[in-house]
Amino acid sequence: MKHQLRILLAACVTLACASVVDVRAQETLTQPKPAPRAPKPPAPEEKPAPPPPVMISERLITVGGMAGYSVDLHTASGFVVPDVPTCCPGYDGGSGGGPVAGLSVELPVSSKLDILGRIVYQTTRVTMDAREDITVRINDQPVPSFIAHEVTPSVSMASFEPGVAYHIAEGFSLLGGLRLGAVLSGTYEQRSTLDPSIPYDFSNGAGVREETAGDIPQLNTMQFGIFVGARYGFPLNTQRTLRLVPEVQFAPLFTSFVVTDAWSASSFRAMLGLQFSLMKSRPVTTPLRPE
């Protein structure tokens, strides 16, 4: 009897345990399905920093000064100083020279071309010689001799010289333009000298006559010509805004210095200048940094 009770008790315990397990399983199966979690939004991509702007320098204006010397070829045709007595038949020119100096302004219109304007002061002095052959008698014999005529005119003038500068390479340029000038003053010295090898003097009792000096009358104030030349600029600083500029020019005049006769000069100038350029910087448009 006791054995049967134990079996019955064990069966009850087993049945009770099975019921608990079944209830828990049902609770697990009947629980609501958890709601799906919303996906996290992707982190915003960090944009790379734009590259620094590319800057270039542009020249706004160039100013400068220059000074040098001019070797002048004077051409004339029977020139004599107007209204000044002389027995000379006329002079045909000579070579001379004088200092030259000026100020300049240049404006770039492209990477290859500048428009320039200059104010130039120049003086020129030349000695013209003429020989007049004569015959004198010495001991009843004809002896060839001569009278040496000499005139030394000096002229100063100022001119406005507009032109262009064409840049062939870095620092090297060709120049060309006009000379629009005005004669400021003109003076002369002249004399005639008898051949010192003959035992004669002029009627004044000396071997020299017509020795005079003064202002040149009848000056032709307005002058016109051209200039062509070349130059090279040596940079004096790392920014290349300051340059030492040697320059050579050929500058002929087409007008006469006096109204009455043909007398003009062609100049070969050698000058040394100093130039300063005012610059500005601006960004350059690139595919990575458009305007």
Helices and strands as residue ranges (DSSP letters): H 2-30, E 54-79, E 91-108, E 113-126, E 128-138, E 141-169, E 172-194, E 208-215, E 222-232, E 234-235, E 242-252, E 263-284
